[in-house]
Amino acid sequence: EYMGTLICCAMSTSSTAASPSATPTRGRVVVCGAGPVGALAAVALGKRGFDVTVYESREDIRTQPNYTGRSINLALSARGLEGLALAGLDGEWRERGIPMYARFIHNIDGTSAQQPYGPNGEAILSVSRKLVNERLIEVASALPNVHFVHNAPVAFVDPRRRAIRFRTVAEMPDDVGADLIVGADGFNSRVREAIGYGNRFDFSQTFIEHGYKELSMPPVAGAEGEARWALPKNFLHIWPRGSFMLIALPNADGSFTCTLFMPFVCGGHGFDELDTDDKVKAFMTTTFPDAVPLMGDWLGDWHRNLVGNLGTIRCGTYHLDDRLVLVGDAAHAMCPFFGQGMNAGMQDVTTLMRLVDSHDWTSQRALILSQYSALQVPAGHAMCDLALQNYSHMREHAASPLWRLQKAIENALHRWLGDAFIPEYTMVSFRTIPYDEVVRREARQQRILKRTANALVLGTVVTAGYLVWRFAGARIRAFAAPAVARLPQLQLSWGTQK
């Protein structure tokens, strides 16, 4: 029964277009992976008249109330909203997302500070990955030419034959063929693996020496018994502690999702070293004294939730001829410290659709995919670097008054100069400038700031020297005159001694 359902879904087609200009004869596409990026790709391709089948290794998350996939909250920003617009969901998530206007820094001494994300009240949106994913699957499933098959992990991809074999409950008699295979199958992508078969494919997978553990902060009862947030809700809360940090993002039900990022080995308080309840309790209560009392059964969360790894994927290309293309984590998995993982993946889909819309798909498919790689590979590499860099900012520099002053100066310059000077965070989160261009532009801006600062320091020193000489010069000369008069005698005495 399962095999029959699988084959039926895989081979079904539709004669109805999803939009007035689309036709269902543009070709057959298989999308591997039904996460947010894969589901968005299915919507976008389906609306353009492709016959799309999405294969997902897990069960349908819409039927899983206790879904246990990746659950780090998503920080939705400009690139993700632009991608959601392809599915007509951007307005919905602007409303449903909880705006976070600033970082709320909790220092170890009990003091706190706020760091606005943008100079004009800009905000990133805290959203649930599961809910975003569910809505995208719902929109995709409503299209007559898009179908989903769950519990179908990829076993093998044959690029030469444009075919995929799946590991299922019952063996499929034939491989599934497609004109284009889209790899949205995440960090351990089998589609990406297939690009390397017999090809000169540059690929790297690196892990950092830090992991993460998810904890939670339940809602508290309000004056009338209603659930409310235990901390101010419109912030991303950070407890920076140098080599590690705790963060908390608000949820719609009044809770916070807390995530502890920390080395596995860290002078006695790394994840691998906190191997007893007593050690864990001592570490948490002394390091996060203001957070722990609000975190409910945090020790139970500690035992229930395993430590996750943090790694980066880089690829030299995101496509193979006109047959395979990678999007999202399959192409550029990154650490979550800039909140750009899903946003970057959705920008992949947006970029690919722009190329599809501006070229003839039948005759220029290879050119479309080649141009997609040319645009997105350097952007993906740049964002992976920016994510790691931002981890240092969040856990070390966020508590520094000098760093906060620098960010305040950058925001002030942006208010005065507009787009002539855009802070890095604004370029990444509130604009859709390619990530590699963000890096180049930020380097230019920092050079200008450094030269300006050096010029100001030099000018201040020269000005101060002039003013001292101008208004106190006579006194200085009078004070120094006796010593100057004795210089010839001192020189003569020195010569005699020699």
Protein Blocks (a to p, Z undefined) as FASTA:
>chain_A
ZZmmmmmmmmpccfbdfbfkbcfklbccddehjbfklmmmmmmmmmnopacddddfbdcf
klmmkacbdfbdcdddfklmmmmmmnopmmmmmmmpccdfbdcdddfkopacdddfbfno
pacddddfklmmmmmmmmmmmpmkbccdehiacfbdcfknopacdddfbdcfbdcddfbd
cdfebjklcklmmmmgopacdddddddfbdcddddddddddfkopacdfbdfkbccddde
hjaccdddddfkopacddddddfbeghiafklmmcfklmmmmmmmmmmmlmmmnojmllm
mmmpccddddddddfbfcehjlbccehjllmgcdfklopmmmmmmmmmmmmmmmmmmpcf
klmmmmmmmmmmmmmmmmmmmmmmmmmmmmmmmmmmmmpmklmmmmmmmmmmmmmnommb
ccfklmmmmmccdfklmmmmmmmmmmmmmmmmmmmmmmmmmmmmmmmmmmmmmmmmmmmm
mmmmmmmmmmmmmmmmZZ
